Amino acid sequence: MLSGARMFGCQFEGAKGAVVGPVFVDEEATRSLGGGELEAWLSAQGAASVQVLG
């Protein structure tokens, strides 16, 4: 579960599994993504095998 986590600067290449969002994806923790938007963002970061639940 990553709900509310700050993900800016994290490395996701090759990550696999499932997460629950939403999470913050910018340095200032003002941009929150969940669902399909988070899944697309993670895929763009190299985590194509991560599924977003909820």
PDBQT receptor file of N, H, CA, C and O in Angstrom, charges set to zero:
ATOM      1  N   MET A   1       0.848  -1.170   0.000  1.00  0.00    +0.000 N 
ATOM      2  CA  MET A   1       0.000   0.000   0.000  1.00  0.00    +0.000 C 
ATOM      3  C   MET A   1       0.893   1.231   0.000  1.00  0.00    +0.000 C 
ATOM      4  O   MET A   1       1.796   1.355   0.827  1.00  0.00    +0.000 OA
ATOM      5  N   LEU A   2       0.637   2.130  -0.924  1.00  0.00    +0.000 N 
ATOM      6  H   LEU A   2      -0.097   2.029  -1.596  1.00  0.00    +0.000 HD
ATOM      7  CA  LEU A   2       1.448   3.336  -1.029  1.00  0.00    +0.000 C 
ATOM      8  C   LEU A   2       0.608   4.599  -0.893  1.00  0.00    +0.000 C 
ATOM      9  O   LEU A   2       1.115   5.697  -1.125  1.00  0.00    +0.000 OA
ATOM     10  N   SER A   3      -0.621   4.476  -0.536  1.00  0.00    +0.000 N 
ATOM     11  H   SER A   3      -1.033   3.584  -0.348  1.00  0.00    +0.000 HD
ATOM     12  CA  SER A   3      -1.533   5.616  -0.478  1.00  0.00    +0.000 C 
ATOM     13  C   SER A   3      -0.919   6.784   0.293  1.00  0.00    +0.000 C 
ATOM     14  O   SER A   3      -0.529   6.645   1.453  1.00  0.00    +0.000 OA
ATOM     15  N   GLY A   4      -0.843   7.933  -0.372  1.00  0.00    +0.000 N 
ATOM     16  H   GLY A   4      -1.160   8.046  -1.314  1.00  0.00    +0.000 HD
ATOM     17  CA  GLY A   4      -0.286   9.130   0.243  1.00  0.00    +0.000 C 
ATOM     18  C   GLY A   4       1.229   9.241   0.185  1.00  0.00    +0.000 C 
ATOM     19  O   GLY A   4       1.792  10.239   0.636  1.00  0.00    +0.000 OA
ATOM     20  N   ALA A   5       1.903   8.224  -0.366  1.00  0.00    +0.000 N 
ATOM     21  H   ALA A   5       1.445   7.413  -0.732  1.00  0.00    +0.000 HD
ATOM     22  CA  ALA A   5       3.368   8.231  -0.423  1.00  0.00    +0.000 C 
ATOM     23  C   ALA A   5       3.873   9.276  -1.408  1.00  0.00    +0.000 C 
ATOM     24  O   ALA A   5       3.187   9.625  -2.369  1.00  0.00    +0.000 OA
ATOM     25  N   ARG A   6       5.067   9.765  -1.159  1.00  0.00    +0.000 N 
ATOM     26  H   ARG A   6       5.624   9.482  -0.379  1.00  0.00    +0.000 HD
ATOM     27  CA  ARG A   6       5.744  10.679  -2.081  1.00  0.00    +0.000 C 
ATOM     28  C   ARG A   6       6.685   9.856  -2.947  1.00  0.00    +0.000 C 
ATOM     29  O   ARG A   6       7.639   9.263  -2.443  1.00  0.00    +0.000 OA
ATOM     30  N   MET A   7       6.419   9.817  -4.249  1.00  0.00    +0.000 N 
ATOM     31  H   MET A   7       5.643  10.299  -4.658  1.00  0.00    +0.000 HD
ATOM     32  CA  MET A   7       7.157   8.945  -5.150  1.00  0.00    +0.000 C 
ATOM     33  C   MET A   7       8.183   9.674  -6.007  1.00  0.00    +0.000 C 
ATOM     34  O   MET A   7       8.877   9.040  -6.802  1.00  0.00    +0.000 OA
ATOM     35  N   PHE A   8       8.295  10.997  -5.862  1.00  0.00    +0.000 N 
ATOM     36  H   PHE A   8       7.731  11.512  -5.216  1.00  0.00    +0.000 HD
ATOM     37  CA  PHE A   8       9.236  11.766  -6.667  1.00  0.00    +0.000 C 
ATOM     38  C   PHE A   8      10.666  11.282  -6.419  1.00  0.00    +0.000 C 
ATOM     39  O   PHE A   8      11.094  11.141  -5.273  1.00  0.00    +0.000 OA
ATOM     40  N   GLY A   9      11.392  11.033  -7.501  1.00  0.00    +0.000 N 
ATOM     41  H   GLY A   9      11.044  11.148  -8.432  1.00  0.00    +0.000 HD
ATOM     42  CA  GLY A   9      12.790  10.646  -7.399  1.00  0.00    +0.000 C 
ATOM     43  C   GLY A   9      13.028   9.159  -7.183  1.00  0.00    +0.000 C 
ATOM     44  O   GLY A   9      14.176   8.717  -7.144  1.00  0.00    +0.000 OA
ATOM     45  N   CYS A  10      11.956   8.381  -7.042  1.00  0.00    +0.000 N 
ATOM     46  H   CYS A  10      11.024   8.741  -7.073  1.00  0.00    +0.000 HD
ATOM     47  CA  CYS A  10      12.111   6.932  -6.849  1.00  0.00    +0.000 C 
ATOM     48  C   CYS A  10      12.442   6.258  -8.172  1.00  0.00    +0.000 C 
ATOM     49  O   CYS A  10      12.082   6.756  -9.238  1.00  0.00    +0.000 OA
ATOM     50  N   GLN A  11      13.127   5.124  -8.098  1.00  0.00    +0.000 N 
ATOM     51  H   GLN A  11      13.419   4.719  -7.232  1.00  0.00    +0.000 HD
ATOM     52  CA  GLN A  11      13.443   4.338  -9.287  1.00  0.00    +0.000 C 
ATOM     53  C   GLN A  11      12.503   3.161  -9.360  1.00  0.00    +0.000 C 
ATOM     54  O   GLN A  11      12.373   2.402  -8.399  1.00  0.00    +0.000 OA
ATOM     55  N   PHE A  12      11.838   3.000 -10.508  1.00  0.00    +0.000 N 
ATOM     56  H   PHE A  12      11.944   3.617 -11.289  1.00  0.00    +0.000 HD
ATOM     57  CA  PHE A  12      10.818   1.958 -10.670  1.00  0.00    +0.000 C 
ATOM     58  C   PHE A  12      11.150   0.945 -11.743  1.00  0.00    +0.000 C 
ATOM     59  O   PHE A  12      10.379   0.010 -11.953  1.00  0.00    +0.000 OA
ATOM     60  N   GLU A  13      12.257   1.094 -12.423  1.00  0.00    +0.000 N 
ATOM     61  H   GLU A  13      12.884   1.854 -12.252  1.00  0.00    +0.000 HD
ATOM     62  CA  GLU A  13      12.583   0.207 -13.540  1.00  0.00    +0.000 C 
ATOM     63  C   GLU A  13      12.531  -1.254 -13.111  1.00  0.00    +0.000 C 
ATOM     64  O   GLU A  13      13.216  -1.662 -12.173  1.00  0.00    +0.000 OA
ATOM     65  N   GLY A  14      11.706  -2.039 -13.812  1.00  0.00    +0.000 N 
ATOM     66  H   GLY A  14      11.149  -1.708 -14.574  1.00  0.00    +0.000 HD
ATOM     67  CA  GLY A  14      11.578  -3.464 -13.545  1.00  0.00    +0.000 C 
ATOM     68  C   GLY A  14      10.681  -3.823 -12.375  1.00  0.00    +0.000 C 
ATOM     69  O   GLY A  14      10.561  -4.999 -12.032  1.00  0.00    +0.000 OA
ATOM     70  N   ALA A  15      10.045  -2.833 -11.753  1.00  0.00    +0.000 N 
ATOM     71  H   ALA A  15      10.142  -1.878 -12.031  1.00  0.00    +0.000 HD
ATOM     72  CA  ALA A  15       9.168  -3.117 -10.614  1.00  0.00    +0.000 C 
ATOM     73  C   ALA A  15       7.971  -3.955 -11.053  1.00  0.00    +0.000 C 
ATOM     74  O   ALA A  15       7.473  -3.809 -12.169  1.00  0.00    +0.000 OA
ATOM     75  N   LYS A  16       7.517  -4.833 -10.164  1.00  0.00    +0.000 N 
ATOM     76  H   LYS A  16       7.921  -4.952  -9.257  1.00  0.00    +0.000 HD
ATOM     77  CA  LYS A  16       6.372  -5.711 -10.420  1.00  0.00    +0.000 C 
ATOM     78  C   LYS A  16       5.483  -5.725  -9.192  1.00  0.00    +0.000 C 
ATOM     79  O   LYS A  16       5.948  -5.496  -8.076  1.00  0.00    +0.000 OA
ATOM     80  N   GLY A  17       4.208  -5.992  -9.400  1.00  0.00    +0.000 N 
ATOM     81  H   GLY A  17       3.831  -6.177 -10.307  1.00  0.00    +0.000 HD
ATOM     82  CA  GLY A  17       3.304  -6.146  -8.273  1.00  0.00    +0.000 C 
ATOM     83  C   GLY A  17       2.089  -5.257  -8.386  1.00  0.00    +0.000 C 
ATOM     84  O   GLY A  17       1.680  -4.874  -9.481  1.00  0.00    +0.000 OA
ATOM     85  N   ALA A  18       1.512  -4.931  -7.229  1.00  0.00    +0.000 N 
ATOM     86  H   ALA A  18       1.844  -5.243  -6.339  1.00  0.00    +0.000 HD
ATOM     87  CA  ALA A  18       0.301  -4.125  -7.173  1.00  0.00    +0.000 C 
ATOM     88  C   ALA A  18       0.440  -3.073  -6.085  1.00  0.00    +0.000 C 
ATOM     89  O   ALA A  18       1.065  -3.316  -5.053  1.00  0.00    +0.000 OA
ATOM     90  N   VAL A  19      -0.143  -1.908  -6.318  1.00  0.00    +0.000 N 
ATOM     91  H   VAL A  19      -0.651  -1.711  -7.156  1.00  0.00    +0.000 HD
ATOM     92  CA  VAL A  19      -0.112  -0.819  -5.347  1.00  0.00    +0.000 C 
ATOM     93  C   VAL A  19      -1.515  -0.238  -5.203  1.00  0.00    +0.000 C 
ATOM     94  O   VAL A  19      -2.371  -0.408  -6.071  1.00  0.00    +0.000 OA
ATOM     95  N   VAL A  20      -1.725   0.448  -4.088  1.00  0.00    +0.000 N 
ATOM     96  H   VAL A  20      -1.030   0.586  -3.383  1.00  0.00    +0.000 HD
ATOM     97  CA  VAL A  20      -2.956   1.196  -3.863  1.00  0.00    +0.000 C 
ATOM     98  C   VAL A  20      -2.564   2.661  -3.756  1.00  0.00    +0.000 C 
ATOM     99  O   VAL A  20      -1.737   3.023  -2.919  1.00  0.00    +0.000 OA
ATOM    100  N   GLY A  21      -3.145   3.501  -4.590  1.00  0.00    +0.000 N 
ATOM    101  H   GLY A  21      -3.816   3.207  -5.270  1.00  0.00    +0.000 HD
ATOM    102  CA  GLY A  21      -2.862   4.932  -4.572  1.00  0.00    +0.000 C 
ATOM    103  C   GLY A  21      -3.996   5.664  -3.882  1.00  0.00    +0.000 C 
ATOM    104  O   GLY A  21      -4.819   5.026  -3.226  1.00  0.00    +0.000 OA
ATOM    105  N   PRO A  22      -4.065   6.936  -4.003  1.00  0.00    +0.000 N 
ATOM    106  CA  PRO A  22      -3.203   7.785  -4.821  1.00  0.00    +0.000 C 
ATOM    107  C   PRO A  22      -1.872   8.080  -4.133  1.00  0.00    +0.000 C 
ATOM    108  O   PRO A  22      -1.724   7.926  -2.921  1.00  0.00    +0.000 OA
ATOM    109  N   VAL A  23      -0.911   8.510  -4.950  1.00  0.00    +0.000 N 
ATOM    110  H   VAL A  23      -1.031   8.636  -5.935  1.00  0.00    +0.000 HD
ATOM    111  CA  VAL A  23       0.413   8.886  -4.450  1.00  0.00    +0.000 C 
ATOM    112  C   VAL A  23       0.801  10.243  -5.039  1.00  0.00    +0.000 C 
ATOM    113  O   VAL A  23       0.245  10.675  -6.049  1.00  0.00    +0.000 OA
ATOM    114  N   PHE A  24       1.748  10.896  -4.403  1.00  0.00    +0.000 N 
ATOM    115  H   PHE A  24       2.199  10.544  -3.583  1.00  0.00    +0.000 HD
ATOM    116  CA  PHE A  24       2.263  12.170  -4.908  1.00  0.00    +0.000 C 
ATOM    117  C   PHE A  24       3.449  11.885  -5.819  1.00  0.00    +0.000 C 
ATOM    118  O   PHE A  24       4.336  11.106  -5.471  1.00  0.00    +0.000 OA
ATOM    119  N   VAL A  25       3.459  12.524  -6.994  1.00  0.00    +0.000 N 
ATOM    120  H   VAL A  25       2.739  13.157  -7.276  1.00  0.00    +0.000 HD
ATOM    121  CA  VAL A  25       4.494  12.217  -7.985  1.00  0.00    +0.000 C 
ATOM    122  C   VAL A  25       5.403  13.394  -8.308  1.00  0.00    +0.000 C 
ATOM    123  O   VAL A  25       6.244  13.291  -9.201  1.00  0.00    +0.000 OA
ATOM    124  N   ASP A  26       5.252  14.509  -7.601  1.00  0.00    +0.000 N 
ATOM    125  H   ASP A  26       4.568  14.592  -6.876  1.00  0.00    +0.000 HD
ATOM    126  CA  ASP A  26       6.110  15.657  -7.854  1.00  0.00    +0.000 C 
ATOM    127  C   ASP A  26       6.866  16.036  -6.585  1.00  0.00    +0.000 C 
ATOM    128  O   ASP A  26       6.490  15.643  -5.480  1.00  0.00    +0.000 OA
ATOM    129  N   GLU A  27       7.913  16.787  -6.757  1.00  0.00    +0.000 N 
ATOM    130  H   GLU A  27       8.218  17.107  -7.655  1.00  0.00    +0.000 HD
ATOM    131  CA  GLU A  27       8.789  17.145  -5.641  1.00  0.00    +0.000 C 
ATOM    132  C   GLU A  27       8.068  17.926  -4.546  1.00  0.00    +0.000 C 
ATOM    133  O   GLU A  27       8.378  17.769  -3.365  1.00  0.00    +0.000 OA
ATOM    134  N   GLU A  28       7.113  18.762  -4.929  1.00  0.00    +0.000 N 
ATOM    135  H   GLU A  28       6.861  18.889  -5.888  1.00  0.00    +0.000 HD
ATOM    136  CA  GLU A  28       6.391  19.588  -3.958  1.00  0.00    +0.000 C 
ATOM    137  C   GLU A  28       5.224  18.852  -3.293  1.00  0.00    +0.000 C 
ATOM    138  O   GLU A  28       4.570  19.402  -2.407  1.00  0.00    +0.000 OA
ATOM    139  N   ALA A  29       4.962  17.622  -3.712  1.00  0.00    +0.000 N 
ATOM    140  H   ALA A  29       5.493  17.174  -4.431  1.00  0.00    +0.000 HD
ATOM    141  CA  ALA A  29       3.851  16.805  -3.185  1.00  0.00    +0.000 C 
ATOM    142  C   ALA A  29       2.513  17.511  -3.364  1.00  0.00    +0.000 C 
ATOM    143  O   ALA A  29       1.685  17.550  -2.455  1.00  0.00    +0.000 OA
ATOM    144  N   THR A  30       2.320  18.074  -4.570  1.00  0.00    +0.000 N 
ATOM    145  H   THR A  30       2.993  18.042  -5.309  1.00  0.00    +0.000 HD
ATOM    146  CA  THR A  30       1.050  18.722  -4.885  1.00  0.00    +0.000 C 
ATOM    147  C   THR A  30       0.294  17.996  -5.994  1.00  0.00    +0.000 C 
ATOM    148  O   THR A  30      -0.899  18.233  -6.181  1.00  0.00    +0.000 OA
ATOM    149  N   ARG A  31       0.965  17.121  -6.728  1.00  0.00    +0.000 N 
ATOM    150  H   ARG A  31       1.935  16.928  -6.576  1.00  0.00    +0.000 HD
ATOM    151  CA  ARG A  31       0.339  16.382  -7.834  1.00  0.00    +0.000 C 
ATOM    152  C   ARG A  31       0.107  14.942  -7.399  1.00  0.00    +0.000 C 
ATOM    153  O   ARG A  31       1.044  14.157  -7.253  1.00  0.00    +0.000 OA
ATOM    154  N   SER A  32      -1.162  14.616  -7.196  1.00  0.00    +0.000 N 
ATOM    155  H   SER A  32      -1.923  15.253  -7.315  1.00  0.00    +0.000 HD
ATOM    156  CA  SER A  32      -1.548  13.287  -6.722  1.00  0.00    +0.000 C 
ATOM    157  C   SER A  32      -2.175  12.500  -7.868  1.00  0.00    +0.000 C 
ATOM    158  O   SER A  32      -3.048  13.008  -8.572  1.00  0.00    +0.000 OA
ATOM    159  N   LEU A  33      -1.726  11.253  -8.054  1.00  0.00    +0.000 N 
ATOM    160  H   LEU A  33      -1.017  10.840  -7.482  1.00  0.00    +0.000 HD
ATOM    161  CA  LEU A  33      -2.278  10.389  -9.094  1.00  0.00    +0.000 C 
ATOM    162  C   LEU A  33      -2.787   9.089  -8.490  1.00  0.00    +0.000 C 
ATOM    163  O   LEU A  33      -2.228   8.579  -7.519  1.00  0.00    +0.000 OA
ATOM    164  N   GLY A  34      -3.840   8.568  -9.069  1.00  0.00    +0.000 N 
ATOM    165  H   GLY A  34      -4.294   8.983  -9.858  1.00  0.00    +0.000 HD
ATOM    166  CA  GLY A  34      -4.387   7.278  -8.665  1.00  0.00    +0.000 C 
ATOM    167  C   GLY A  34      -4.982   6.596  -9.882  1.00  0.00    +0.000 C 
ATOM    168  O   GLY A  34      -5.036   7.186 -10.961  1.00  0.00    +0.000 OA
ATOM    169  N   GLY A  35      -5.428   5.361  -9.722  1.00  0.00    +0.000 N 
ATOM    170  H   GLY A  35      -5.384   4.881  -8.845  1.00  0.00    +0.000 HD
ATOM    171  CA  GLY A  35      -6.095   4.626 -10.794  1.00  0.00    +0.000 C 
ATOM    172  C   GLY A  35      -5.260   4.518 -12.054  1.00  0.00    +0.000 C 
ATOM    173  O   GLY A  35      -4.054   4.276 -12.009  1.00  0.00    +0.000 OA
ATOM    174  N   GLY A  36      -5.944   4.708 -13.195  1.00  0.00    +0.000 N 
ATOM    175  H   GLY A  36      -6.924   4.905 -13.231  1.00  0.00    +0.000 HD
ATOM    176  CA  GLY A  36      -5.299   4.593 -14.496  1.00  0.00    +0.000 C 
ATOM    177  C   GLY A  36      -4.195   5.605 -14.721  1.00  0.00    +0.000 C 
ATOM    178  O   GLY A  36      -3.208   5.308 -15.393  1.00  0.00    +0.000 OA
ATOM    179  N   GLU A  37      -4.351   6.814 -14.160  1.00  0.00    +0.000 N 
ATOM    180  H   GLU A  37      -5.153   7.056 -13.614  1.00  0.00    +0.000 HD
ATOM    181  CA  GLU A  37      -3.309   7.828 -14.309  1.00  0.00    +0.000 C 
ATOM    182  C   GLU A  37      -2.024   7.396 -13.615  1.00  0.00    +0.000 C 
ATOM    183  O   GLU A  37      -0.930   7.585 -14.148  1.00  0.00    +0.000 OA
ATOM    184  N   LEU A  38      -2.159   6.816 -12.426  1.00  0.00    +0.000 N 
ATOM    185  H   LEU A  38      -3.047   6.663 -11.993  1.00  0.00    +0.000 HD
ATOM    186  CA  LEU A  38      -0.980   6.340 -11.701  1.00  0.00    +0.000 C 
ATOM    187  C   LEU A  38      -0.349   5.163 -12.429  1.00  0.00    +0.000 C 
ATOM    188  O   LEU A  38       0.876   5.072 -12.521  1.00  0.00    +0.000 OA
ATOM    189  N   GLU A  39      -1.176   4.265 -12.945  1.00  0.00    +0.000 N 
ATOM    190  H   GLU A  39      -2.171   4.339 -12.871  1.00  0.00    +0.000 HD
ATOM    191  CA  GLU A  39      -0.651   3.117 -13.678  1.00  0.00    +0.000 C 
ATOM    192  C   GLU A  39       0.133   3.574 -14.908  1.00  0.00    +0.000 C 
ATOM    193  O   GLU A  39       1.201   3.033 -15.193  1.00  0.00    +0.000 OA
ATOM    194  N   ALA A  40      -0.386   4.563 -15.640  1.00  0.00    +0.000 N 
ATOM    195  H   ALA A  40      -1.254   5.002 -15.409  1.00  0.00    +0.000 HD
ATOM    196  CA  ALA A  40       0.309   5.088 -16.812  1.00  0.00    +0.000 C 
ATOM    197  C   ALA A  40       1.608   5.778 -16.406  1.00  0.00    +0.000 C 
ATOM    198  O   ALA A  40       2.626   5.631 -17.082  1.00  0.00    +0.000 OA
ATOM    199  N   TRP A  41       1.580   6.523 -15.314  1.00  0.00    +0.000 N 
ATOM    200  H   TRP A  41       0.754   6.642 -14.764  1.00  0.00    +0.000 HD
ATOM    201  CA  TRP A  41       2.788   7.209 -14.830  1.00  0.00    +0.000 C 
ATOM    202  C   TRP A  41       3.857   6.189 -14.436  1.00  0.00    +0.000 C 
ATOM    203  O   TRP A  41       5.026   6.341 -14.791  1.00  0.00    +0.000 OA
ATOM    204  N   LEU A  42       3.453   5.153 -13.705  1.00  0.00    +0.000 N 
ATOM    205  H   LEU A  42       2.503   5.030 -13.418  1.00  0.00    +0.000 HD
ATOM    206  CA  LEU A  42       4.408   4.113 -13.300  1.00  0.00    +0.000 C 
ATOM    207  C   LEU A  42       5.001   3.419 -14.521  1.00  0.00    +0.000 C 
ATOM    208  O   LEU A  42       6.203   3.155 -14.566  1.00  0.00    +0.000 OA
ATOM    209  N   SER A  43       4.167   3.127 -15.504  1.00  0.00    +0.000 N 
ATOM    210  H   SER A  43       3.191   3.342 -15.468  1.00  0.00    +0.000 HD
ATOM    211  CA  SER A  43       4.650   2.489 -16.731  1.00  0.00    +0.000 C 
ATOM    212  C   SER A  43       5.679   3.369 -17.430  1.00  0.00    +0.000 C 
ATOM    213  O   SER A  43       6.694   2.874 -17.918  1.00  0.00    +0.000 OA
ATOM    214  N   ALA A  44       5.418   4.666 -17.479  1.00  0.00    +0.000 N 
ATOM    215  H   ALA A  44       4.593   5.069 -17.082  1.00  0.00    +0.000 HD
ATOM    216  CA  ALA A  44       6.365   5.600 -18.095  1.00  0.00    +0.000 C 
ATOM    217  C   ALA A  44       7.681   5.681 -17.318  1.00  0.00    +0.000 C 
ATOM    218  O   ALA A  44       8.707   6.070 -17.875  1.00  0.00    +0.000 OA
ATOM    219  N   GLN A  45       7.652   5.315 -16.028  1.00  0.00    +0.000 N 
ATOM    220  H   GLN A  45       6.818   4.999 -15.575  1.00  0.00    +0.000 HD
ATOM    221  CA  GLN A  45       8.853   5.323 -15.191  1.00  0.00    +0.000 C 
ATOM    222  C   GLN A  45       9.595   3.985 -15.247  1.00  0.00    +0.000 C 
ATOM    223  O   GLN A  45      10.605   3.808 -14.565  1.00  0.00    +0.000 OA
ATOM    224  N   GLY A  46       9.094   3.034 -16.066  1.00  0.00    +0.000 N 
ATOM    225  H   GLY A  46       8.274   3.178 -16.619  1.00  0.00    +0.000 HD
ATOM    226  CA  GLY A  46       9.758   1.742 -16.212  1.00  0.00    +0.000 C 
ATOM    227  C   GLY A  46       9.116   0.614 -15.436  1.00  0.00    +0.000 C 
ATOM    228  O   GLY A  46       9.656  -0.492 -15.399  1.00  0.00    +0.000 OA
ATOM    229  N   ALA A  47       7.969   0.867 -14.812  1.00  0.00    +0.000 N 
ATOM    230  H   ALA A  47       7.530   1.765 -14.842  1.00  0.00    +0.000 HD
ATOM    231  CA  ALA A  47       7.283  -0.153 -14.012  1.00  0.00    +0.000 C 
ATOM    232  C   ALA A  47       6.034  -0.645 -14.744  1.00  0.00    +0.000 C 
ATOM    233  O   ALA A  47       4.919  -0.532 -14.236  1.00  0.00    +0.000 OA
ATOM    234  N   ALA A  48       6.236  -1.187 -15.934  1.00  0.00    +0.000 N 
ATOM    235  H   ALA A  48       7.142  -1.278 -16.347  1.00  0.00    +0.000 HD
ATOM    236  CA  ALA A  48       5.108  -1.632 -16.765  1.00  0.00    +0.000 C 
ATOM    237  C   ALA A  48       4.349  -2.803 -16.160  1.00  0.00    +0.000 C 
ATOM    238  O   ALA A  48       3.223  -3.077 -16.575  1.00  0.00    +0.000 OA
ATOM    239  N   SER A  49       4.932  -3.502 -15.192  1.00  0.00    +0.000 N 
ATOM    240  H   SER A  49       5.847  -3.280 -14.855  1.00  0.00    +0.000 HD
ATOM    241  CA  SER A  49       4.284  -4.668 -14.588  1.00  0.00    +0.000 C 
ATOM    242  C   SER A  49       3.673  -4.364 -13.231  1.00  0.00    +0.000 C 
ATOM    243  O   SER A  49       3.481  -5.273 -12.423  1.00  0.00    +0.000 OA
ATOM    244  N   VAL A  50       3.366  -3.111 -12.970  1.00  0.00    +0.000 N 
ATOM    245  H   VAL A  50       3.522  -2.372 -13.626  1.00  0.00    +0.000 HD
ATOM    246  CA  VAL A  50       2.732  -2.728 -11.705  1.00  0.00    +0.000 C 
ATOM    247  C   VAL A  50       1.266  -2.398 -11.965  1.00  0.00    +0.000 C 
ATOM    248  O   VAL A  50       0.945  -1.577 -12.825  1.00  0.00    +0.000 OA
ATOM    249  N   GLN A  51       0.399  -3.038 -11.223  1.00  0.00    +0.000 N 
ATOM    250  H   GLN A  51       0.660  -3.705 -10.525  1.00  0.00    +0.000 HD
ATOM    251  CA  GLN A  51      -1.044  -2.821 -11.339  1.00  0.00    +0.000 C 
ATOM    252  C   GLN A  51      -1.502  -1.934 -10.204  1.00  0.00    +0.000 C 
ATOM    253  O   GLN A  51      -1.096  -2.140  -9.060  1.00  0.00    +0.000 OA
ATOM    254  N   VAL A  52      -2.339  -0.950 -10.492  1.00  0.00    +0.000 N 
ATOM    255  H   VAL A  52      -2.669  -0.782 -11.421  1.00  0.00    +0.000 HD
ATOM    256  CA  VAL A  52      -2.898  -0.082  -9.470  1.00  0.00    +0.000 C 
ATOM    257  C   VAL A  52      -4.273  -0.596  -9.087  1.00  0.00    +0.000 C 
ATOM    258  O   VAL A  52      -5.147  -0.736  -9.943  1.00  0.00    +0.000 OA
ATOM    259  N   LEU A  53      -4.469  -0.875  -7.816  1.00  0.00    +0.000 N 
ATOM    260  H   LEU A  53      -3.759  -0.762  -7.121  1.00  0.00    +0.000 HD
ATOM    261  CA  LEU A  53      -5.741  -1.381  -7.315  1.00  0.00    +0.000 C 
ATOM    262  C   LEU A  53      -6.562  -0.241  -6.743  1.00  0.00    +0.000 C 
ATOM    263  O   LEU A  53      -6.009   0.705  -6.182  1.00  0.00    +0.000 OA
ATOM    264  N   GLY A  54      -7.850  -0.322  -6.878  1.00  0.00    +0.000 N 
ATOM    265  H   GLY A  54      -8.299  -1.090  -7.334  1.00  0.00    +0.000 HD
ATOM    266  CA  GLY A  54      -8.757   0.666  -6.293  1.00  0.00    +0.000 C 
ATOM    267  C   GLY A  54      -8.942   1.898  -7.093  1.00  0.00    +0.000 C 
ATOM    268  O   GLY A  54      -9.686   2.791  -6.687  1.00  0.00    +0.000 OA
TER     269      GLY A  54
